[in-house]
Amino acid sequence: MIDATPNGPRYRVWLYHPKAAAPNAAPPLLVLLDGNATFALAVSAARLQAKLIGPVTIAAIAADNDALFDEHQRFRDFTTPARDGWGVPRDAQGAPLETGGAQAFETFVNETLPRAIEARTHAAPRSRMLFGHSLGGFFVLNDALAHPQAYSRYMAASPSIWWNGAELLASARASARSASTKGSATHAAVPLAIRVGGDEQKLAPNAPPARVERVTHAAMLDNARAIADLLHATPTLGFDADFQIYAGQNHVSYLPAAISEAVGLAARNLP
């Protein structure tokens, strides 16, 4: 267990640290959100691919319970403060869940956790990659845009760009306009993979109105493509954006394959 701060949330962190292939050569680090759902998949993928890609250290952050996806923790930690309330679930008393803790969680993900892992493994990884899905994907993009050098690579799977009326996309567009007047980026482009299921905006002919409204409002495919196109068209923002669609897959069905891909990406040598 790791405490975010002395009086802050406590997180369960699953850690897989294989032996390095060579002495004094620490494996790359892959950090996963929603750890109770993602850790076992990632470790299995790492073990299956080990002879091809080499060792990868995996750290998966989860709420301090056994839920695969802890709704309260996700909305508290992965989001910016909610303005319109669309998409925010309510608790048993009917109150909206707490939101807006992304900035505090970034400190844990970018600073506290890496220090704790290095203290535990006695090694500094040669590179670090952050992976998140859905609201976790939103957090990854938000963190990458705010702190592009915190990780060597990022991967956002089905990012919830719809959050707060797609404020992240609007912010990225504003940053692109500003960056275009400042010349080239001062750092090497940071690899950023954006993935989405091909059927995420697909609706059944008899879909109820609430489902139609939710899918249309979320616009998972359209928003993911839009931010990827923006980053690709604006190299001054400092990202090497790679957008791919998992054809025929819904919001969750391709998650095991995306995690397997993330393990492989984490092991790649940087340019």
Secondary structure, DSSP 8 states (H G I E B T S, - for coil): -EESSTTS-EEEEEEE----SSTT----EEEESSHHHHHHHHHHHHHHHHHHH---EEEEEEESSS-SS-HHHHHHHS----SS-TT--B-TTS-B-----HHHHHHIIIIIHHHHHHHHHTS--S-EEEEEETHHHHHHHHHHHH-TTSSSEEEEES--TTHHHHHHHHHHHHHHHHHTTT-S-SS--EEEEEEEETTTT---TT--HHHHHHHHHH-HHHHHHHHHHHHHH-GGG-EEEEEEEETT--TTTTHHHHHHHHHHHHHS---
